[in-house]
Amino acid sequence: MSEVALTSMTEVFPRALASYADAPGAGVWDVLVGRAQENPFNLVATIIFVMAIVHTFLTAKFRHWAHEVEAAHKEVHPETVSFKGQMLHFFGEVEAVFGIWAVALMAAITGFHGWGTAVDYVGHHVNFTEAMFVVVIMAVASTRPVLRLAEQCLRVVASAGGESPGAWWLAILIIAPVLGSFITEPAAMTIAALLLARQFYEHKPSAKLRYATLGLLFVNVSVGGTFTHFAAPPVLMVAAPWKWDTAYMMTHFGWKAVAGIVVATLIYYAIFRKEIAALSGNKAEAKLAAKRESRPVPVWVTAVQMGFLAAIVGFAHYPALFIAAFLFFLAFSQATAHHQGRLELRAPLLVGFFLAGLVVHGGVQGWWIEPVLKSLGELPLFLGATALTAVNDNAAITYLATLVPGFTDSLKYAVVAGAVTGGGLTVIANAPNPAGQSILQRYFPDGISPLGLLAGALIPTVVMAACFLVL
């Protein structure tokens, strides 16, 4: 079917928020009920979205079922692969969840509005730039020359503490998130997670400390990108409409974020100081260091690789350009293969799939998020944005805030501060989180528990909220 014919079969979708006949002065519940009655698809889309969120809590169960099915299959057919087991593994991948449920959403759109509308929505109204960028930046940031340079820079700081696991833990969790303001949050998350894996998680800390570190990392990265107006997705959504520049971000958000990062990290260090100190006695570090030590990367190779990274960051909003830069990078990587590690694409592609599915769902959730934001005062808006971020990407929250007329400067500050504060509560709360989870999940034998992550992120989230509200 031609694009012209397909376009003729479409209707305006998703429906403009201003087109709803909301009763003047109606409360939030009345507005939501009225919008659901005007367009029953709204309720269906939100139910599918809630089911996807519930699915993220059940991924560990799916993986458990997969192991049981594969074990039973191997006893009968040891020479073949269990299709059922592999499918259960797929349903147990957190990164696959929203993509799986996007299929159900596409079916619902087709049922209510027709196939042409479904294709037009995904093809023309959903912005996949962020998902594509995360795939590219993860792949480049995780390469050996880039990671080695980051490690050498942080080693200077960690050397003040004797390069113990605790010193590395502090250096990575305080400095790497702030770098997100300049190299973008996804790149900072990738580098921080890879270095934490190498310098901290390999020492096998307790489950409680593993989750505390993961939650702290997610929260710190979420707020660490607020020094500039282009690096954090929730800030990027409002920078142009509200005319916020880097100077504004530094004076209103950046210094408060740094204060929160330092305080939250030191609080966790104080809580776990005995266990972190005990890790220093782990003799595996010498073995790990010897294993990692190999031929050095020439300066010119590192410089070129950083040039590619800078170009990709500079072209972050132009897919044709950053993908072209990535293709040139792949050619350079192949030409210097003896200085490169294995180029990892599985994790970046899974994370990109996760984010693509999330934005497909997020595009049809505005019908209930917008009136909720519109009804709140300054403090309730801050708290509401923090809570909503836990069940939706924080960039979607701030984008919808730009559509609300009459927002004062204090309300604008409240919604963005709340959105970045809540960015570590769940894996879906902030775009870079799936990258960190994908890299570190191998250190969680039963999979990363959403409740464990929430518990680990609570204290840092409270600290950040206090910094943004009080300072």
N, C-alpha and C positions, 0 to 999 in steps of 0.2 A: 504494500500500500504506500502511495507516495506521501511525502510530507504535507503537500498541499491538501490532499484528501483527508489526511489524518487531522490536520489543523481545523478543517471545517467541521469535524465531528466533536470538537472540544468545547467546553464552556469555561467561564472564569473560575479558576480553582487554584488555590483555596480561596474561599469567599472572603472578600475584603471585610475587615473588622468593622469599618464604619458603615457597612450596609445593613447591619443588624438593627432591628427596630426596638432597641432597648428603651424601656419606659423611663421617662425623666425621673431622677431621684430614686430609682429602684435599687435595692440592695444587691450585693454580689450574688447571693443565692438565686434571687429572682432573675437576675440577668443571665446566669448560667442555665437555669431552667428554660427561660425563654429562647435562648440561642439553641439549646438542644432540641426544642420543639420546632423551631424554624428550620433547622437542618439536622435531622436525626443522625446523619453521618458523623457529626462531631462526637457524639457519645460513643459510637462504634470505634472511631479512630483512637479515642482516649482509652477505651477498654483494651484495645490491642496494645497500646503503649504500656499500660499497667501490666499486662500479661508479659511483655518483654522484660520489664523491670523484675517481676517475680521470677522469671526464668533465670535472670542473673544470679539469684540467690540459690538456685537449684542446680547450677552447673556441676558442683562437686558430686551431687547425687547421680547425674548422668554419667560422669566419669567412672563412678563406682559400678554402675550397671554395665558399663562398657567392659570393664575388667572382668566382671563375672561372666558375661556373654562370651568374651574371647577365650577365657579359661575353659569353659564348657565346650566351645567349638574346637579348641585345640585337642581335646581328648578324643574327639571323634574324627576330625579332619585336620591333622597336624600340618598337612602340606598346603593348606589353603588359608586365605584371609577371610575373617568373618565380616560380611557386609553389614550385618546388623550392629556388630561391635564398633565398626568404623563410623557408622552413622551416629551411634550414641556418643562416640568421642567428639564428633563434630558438634553435636548439640551440647556437649560439655565444655566447648571452647567459649569463654566469655566474649572474646572478640567477634564470634560469629552470631551472637544472640540477636542483635538488632537487625542484622542483615536477614536472618531467618524470618523474623517477624515483619520485616519490610515486605516480604512476599505476601503475607496475610493482609497487610495494609493495601498493597496494590490490588489484591483481589477485591477488597472492600470498596476501593475507589471505582474499580471497574463495575462492580455491582450497582453502586449508587449513581455513578456519573458516566460510565462508559469507558471502554478501553482507550479511546483517543484522549480522553481527559487524563487517565492514569499515565500514559506515555508522555503527554505534554507536561504534566507536573514534574516528573522525574527528569525529563530532558531539558526543560526550559526554566523551571521555577525553583528547583533545588540547586543550591550552590555547593559543588563538591570540591571547590578550590582548597579548602582547609584539609580535607581528607587526603587529597593528592599531595599537598605540600608536606604533610606529616610523613607520608611514605618516603618521599625523597630526602627530607632532612634527617630522618632516622637512619636511613641507609648510609648517608654521607658522614653523619656525626659519629657513627659506630665503627668507622674504618680505623685501622691501626695507626696511621699517622696522626689523625685528629685526636684520637683517644690518648695516644702516647704524649702528645703535646699538653693536653689538659692535665694528664697525670703528673707530668713534670712540673707544671705550674703550681698545682695544688701540693705537690711534694715539698715545695719551699715552705708552705705554711705548716704542713704536717710535721716537718722536721723540727719545728719548735717544741713538739711533744714527743720527740724521739721516733716519729713515724710509727707509733703504736696504732692499733686498730681504733682506739679512742681518739687519737689525734686526727687520723684520717676521717673518722666519723664526723667530727666537728667541722673540719675543713670543707668536706664535701657538702654537708647539709646547710652550712651558712653561706659559703661563697658561690657554689654552683647555681643555686636558685636565682641569685641576684644577676648572674651572667645572662639569665633568660631575658632580661630587659634589653640585651644587645644582640644576642645570637638567636633569639626567639625562645619561647618556653619549650616547644617540643625538642629542640636541640639540647637545651639545658637539662631537660628530663632524661634524655637518652644518655648523655655523658655522665650525669650524676648517678643514674641507676647502674650503668656499667661499672663505674668506679666503686660504688658501694658493693656491688657483687664481688668485685675483685679484692677490695681492701677490707671489707667488713663481713658480708654474709658468708664468705668462705670459712670463717672462723666458727660457724655454727652457733650463733647466739640462741637464746631461748625463744620460744614461740611468742612470748609476750614482748620481748625486745624486737623481734622481727617485725611484728605488727606496729609497734610504736614507731619504729624507724620508717616503715612504709607510709604510715599516716602523716608523720612529720614531713617526709619528703614531698608528698602530694600537696600539703598545705603550703609549705615554703615555696614550692615552684609556682603555685597558683597566685600568690601575692608578690613573688619575686620579679615578675614581669611588669610591674607597675611603675617602674622608673621612667619608661618611655611610652609613647602613644601608639606604638606599632607592633610590639612583641607579644602582648597578651591578647588572646582572642576577644574576651569580654570588653577590654578597653578599646580595641580596634573598632568594634561595632559602634561605639559612641563618639569616637574621636572627631570624625568629620562632621556629623550632625550637630554636635554640641561645641565644636571648635576648641577641643582640648588638644594642646600640644605637649611636647616633652617637658617644657618648663612648668606647665600646670601640673603634670603628673608628678614631677619630682617634689614640688612644694606641697601638694595636697595628699599624695599617696606614697611616693617612693620612700621617704625617710621613715614614715610610720611603718611601712612594710619591713624595712631593715630592722627596726627596733623590735618588731614582733618576731621576726625570724630568729634574732639573737636570743631574745628572752625565752621563746618556746623551746629552742634547741638546748639552752642551758638548763631549763627545767627538766627536760627529759634526761639530760646528762646527769643531773643531780639524782634523779630517781633511780637510774640504772648504773650509777657510777661504779658500784662494786662488781657487777657483772661485766661491764665494759673493761674495767681494770684487769679482771681475771682473763679476759680474752688476750691481753697482751702477753700472757705466759704461754700461749699456744705456739708450739714450735713449728707448726705448719707454715708460718709466714716465711721462714727462710726457704723452705721447699718451694713455696709458691713464687717467691721472688726469683729463685733460680730458674724455675720453669718459664717465667715470663721473660727473663733476660735473654735477648737474642740479638742478632745483628742490628745495629742502629739504623734509623730511617734518615736518609740524607736530608739536609736542611731544605734543599730546593724542592724535594718531593713534598715535604710538609708544607712549604710555602705555597706551592701550587694547589695542594689539597685545600688549604685554608682559603685560597682565592676562590675555589669552586664553592666552598661553604658560604663565603661572603656574597658571592653572586646569587646563589639560591635564596639566601635571606633577603637580599635586595629585590629580587623578583618575586617575592612571596605571594603577591596578589595577582600575578600574571602567569597562569598555568603554562601557556605556550613557551614562555621564556625560561621558567625554572625547570620544566621538563627537558627543554633543549640543553640547558646547562648540565642537567643530570646525564643526558646521553653523552655529552662531551666528557663528563667525568668518568663514565663507564669505560670510554675508550682510553683515557689516561690511566685508569686503574688497571686495565688489562696490559697496557704498555709497561707499567711498573709493577707487575704482579709479584716480583720477588721481594718487593718492599711492603706489599699489602698483605693483610690477613684475608681470611675467607669472607667474601662479601655476603652479608646476611640479608636476605630479602623476605624470608618467610614471616618474621615478626613484623616488619614494617607493613607488609601487605595485609596481614591480619588486622593490625591497628587501623589501617586505612579503611578496611571493610567495616570495622566497628563504627568508625566515625561517619562513614557514608550512610550506614543504616540509621545512625542516630539523627542525622540531619533530615533524612527522609521522614522520620517520625516527627521530629521537632517542628517541621514546617506546617503541620496541621494541629498543633497544640495551642496556638495563639488565642483561640476562641475562649479558653478559660484562664490562661495566664494573664492576658491583658487586663480584664476587669479586676482580677485579684490585685495586681500591681497598682491599678488606678485608684483603688479604694483605700489604700494604706497611707498613714502619715509617715513622718520621717523615721522614727525608731521602729514602728511596725514594718515599714518598708525595708529597712536594713535587715531585720530579722526574717521577714518574709522572703526576701531575695536569697538570704543564706539558706533557708529551708528549701525553697524551690530549686535552688542549684543542685541540691542532693538528688533530685529526681529528674533533672534536665540539665543539659549543657549550659554552663553559665553564660556563654556567648549568646544563646537564645534568649535568656532572661534580659540581658542588657539591650539586645536588639529590639525586643518588644517594648522596652522602656522608652526608646526613641520615638515610638509611634504614639505615645500617650501625650496629648496636648497639655500645656500648662505646667509642666514639671519645673519647679524652682531649682536654683542651684543646689540647695541643700538636699532636695529630693534626688537630684541626679547623683550627687555624691553618695547618698545613702544606698541607692540601688547598685551602683558599681562596687562600692566597698563591701556590701553584703554578698554580691555575686563572687568576688574573688576570695572573700573570707571562707565561704562554703565550698570552695573548689577542691578540697581534699576529702570531703566526707564520703564520697562514693567514687567508683571508677568512671562513672558517666558524668561527674560533676564538672570536669575540666578536660579539654581536648587532649592535653599531653598525658593524662593519667593512664590510658590504655597502654601507652608506650612503656611507662615504668612498670606496669603490671606484667606486661609481656616479657620484659627482661628479667624480672625478679621472681616470677612465679615458680621457677624451678626450686627455689629455696623454701617453698611451702608444700610439703609432700601431699597434703590433701587438697591442694588448691587454695587460693586466697579467699578467705571467708569475707563476704561483704560486712558482716557484723564485726569481725575482727578488725577490718580496715576502719570502720566507723568508730570503734572504741579507740583505736590508735590515733585517730585524727581529732578526737574531741577536745583534748587539752590544748593543742596548738590552735584549733579553731576558736576557742574561747579567748586565748591570748590575743590572737589577731583581731577579734571583735573588740576587745578592750582597747587595743591600740588605735583602731580606726574611729572608735566612738569617743575616746577620752583625750587622746593627744591632740 
